[in-house]
Amino acid sequence: MNRRIVLIDQTLLPGTLTTIEIDTVDELIDAIKRLAVRGAPALGVAGALGVALAATNGSDVPKEAEKLRKARPTAVNLAWGVDRVLAKGSPEEMVAEAVHVLEDDIRRNADLGRRGAQWLIDRVGPRVNVHTHCNAGALACVEWGTALGVVRALKERDALGHVYLDETRPLLQGARLTAWELAQMGVEHTVVVDSAGPTVVARRLADAVVVGADRIAANGDVVNKIGTYPLALAAARAGIPFVVAAPESTIDPHTPDGESVEIEIRDAAEILHPDSPGASKALNYAFDVTPADLVTAIVTDERIINGKPLD
């Protein structure tokens, strides 16, 4: 039995919408590392499908699963998806569990989006201007999205005002992917450079900051794309909600706090300009940690968590 995984190559968007056919776990790991597939929920699904792929191809499943688990260490969903399928016995059971993880992602994020939208309407008012960071939309999941799922649900209820989004250096997931998704939805939006995001919040152009998460520690610290922490500080200063939208699977009870999370450092070439002096070095953090006391609410597919510590 030989099957393959088909996924959108996010590195080519928005100019080209095309898919990649994945036949081996090594090909999937390459796609994960170069961000052809990215986003915490999508990585969870990719991890689940990768283990099922290894099982159907007759590979050494535990060995392949361990390689997958380490492909991107910061996001907890990847290992979560791997472990969900690895716990099953036969290749057939593994495939069935992987498909369940994929299909369940759609339902859970739709529930999350509607719950978050209602929370914002109740607290902000009938028209909500949103600021967001990176890409937490359908591309980061199977469908719907987390932070952009909230935006989508606000639009469904005619409660969405304007969306401001950071370009999200160095790979521009905001300017490329989030802007593309918002355009597909017909949502009015404005892209700003990352360093201008806190100023947008300070000038009260947004009523709330809504972001996704790659890992939420047991104490409520939130690990997300680098540049999230300054938005949380700005939101606290401006007195507007800072909302994290993420599925329950992103909450990691085994990680006590944000300081315990391994923060991925990516290739310096992603941020060094070709004309930079040869002696220049770069520290390319992929994620940062927002302390729990800066988070107004965590919205999941099952609940809304207000205040800390986590329930």
HELIX and SHEET records of a PDB file:
HELIX    1   1 GLN A   10  LEU A   12  5                                   3    
HELIX    2   2 VAL A   25  LYS A   33  1                                   9    
HELIX    3   3 ALA A   40  THR A   56  1                                  17    
HELIX    4   4 VAL A   61  ARG A   69  1                                   9    
HELIX    5   5 VAL A   76  LEU A   86  1                                  11    
HELIX    6   6 PRO A   91  VAL A  124  1                                  34    
HELIX    7   7 ALA A  138  ALA A  140  5                                   3    
HELIX    8   8 ALA A  147  GLU A  156  1                                  10    
HELIX    9   9 GLN A  173  THR A  178  3                                   6    
HELIX   10  10 ALA A  179  MET A  185  1                                   7    
HELIX   11  11 ASP A  194  ALA A  196  5                                   3    
HELIX   12  12 GLY A  197  ALA A  202  1                                   6    
HELIX   13  13 THR A  228  ALA A  238  1                                  11    
HELIX   14  14 GLU A  248  THR A  250  5                                   3    
HELIX   15  15 GLY A  258  SER A  260  5                                   3    
HELIX   16  16 ALA A  268  GLU A  270  5                                   3    
HELIX   17  17 ALA A  292  LEU A  294  5                                   3    
SHEET    1   A 2 ILE A   5  ILE A   8  0                                        
SHEET    2   A 2 THR A  19  ILE A  22 -1                                        
SHEET    1   B 7 HIS A 189  VAL A 192  0                                        
SHEET    2   B 7 LEU A 160  ASP A 166  1                                        
SHEET    3   B 7 VAL A 128  THR A 132  1                                        
SHEET    4   B 7 ALA A 208  VAL A 211  1                                        
SHEET    5   B 7 PHE A 242  ALA A 245  1                                        
SHEET    6   B 7 ALA A 297  VAL A 299  1                                        
SHEET    7   B 7 ILE A 304  ASN A 306 -1                                        
SHEET    1   C 4 ILE A 251  ASP A 252  0                                        
SHEET    2   C 4 ARG A 215  ALA A 217  1                                        
SHEET    3   C 4 VAL A 222  LYS A 225 -1                                        
SHEET    4   C 4 PHE A 287  THR A 290 -1                                        
END                                                                             
